[in-house]
């Protein structure tokens, strides 16, 4: 006969598979609607070219603001990315959500907010959706056994969260690492079994719908199919102490430090933005109307900074863009993300953070190229490493970020470089006073409730 612990692991394997299937289906649907919004949003804004159409756009944005306000009044868990709330549940600081209500209301609200152009991510939402699926099946399976619900419920909650991240990025390993590094802060065989099963199956479900196409469509194609793209200096190259590898290693460390400093400032600015809306007593419809109305002129003039940002990353990977325009994209994405995130609208941070990191890397590469420090062949690597470094500096999960970028690029030769640059950016951000953003948001919420 199987021991109690081994039986638990078998049950978690089966339950993790079920959670992974349903999480994959829900996240695939979310990704489909947001991908469609990325296609049609710039087309719609390109037709806003008269006073009558501007008036219609204003009315639509105000209606969306009213919908978001009503959704959050109906269920407070609809607000924000969902990861701070999830961390609070796992730490026993936040009340458990009602999974079906959350899934229905937040799905619609997220599509409305990001679809309209708000600079928010979809990964945090997917994480919360996966956790909601895990919680739903826990209640369904253990409705008459509160002890098992308490013990195994957290395992399925965590596994579902990892499955959500794995599904939205087609990155199952990153989903597992996220569960351990960010959510649980500890390792156990039970967490591993449930998380691996749910993440792999959720990712598989999404791949069945979208194929092997990643969130950033060109991030894989560019390194694999452009013969001019260089590779990260290897340990063997550095051992030769030749000038070129040492120079590029130093440049990547400078990029990491740069991302660390900006990341610490950005993290503090996110909290400041949340506090500023409260301090100015901007609540309800007015709170969401501010970024939504701003989306109209932005959508007409520079539509690429609207939405999650994955389209913009694809653009800079395959298109030559002047440094001045890149600087506008970077500043615009930074400021507009702060304005949107401060409203606490449904939406996450992962994709905007990765996009800002990619822009920082591209600006860094353009400056180095213009100074003839290196050639344009290195641009793609600076973009990829900028994403990893800025993610580590803001989210404070360097291993998750490194594995996430690794799975999206498929370039395993970059693993050591990604981990090193993420670690340096993490350390610099920490020295600059940057806190883990989701923990900081959770603590802020706890202070407000007290």
Beta strands, then each sheet from edge to edge (+ up, - down):
end
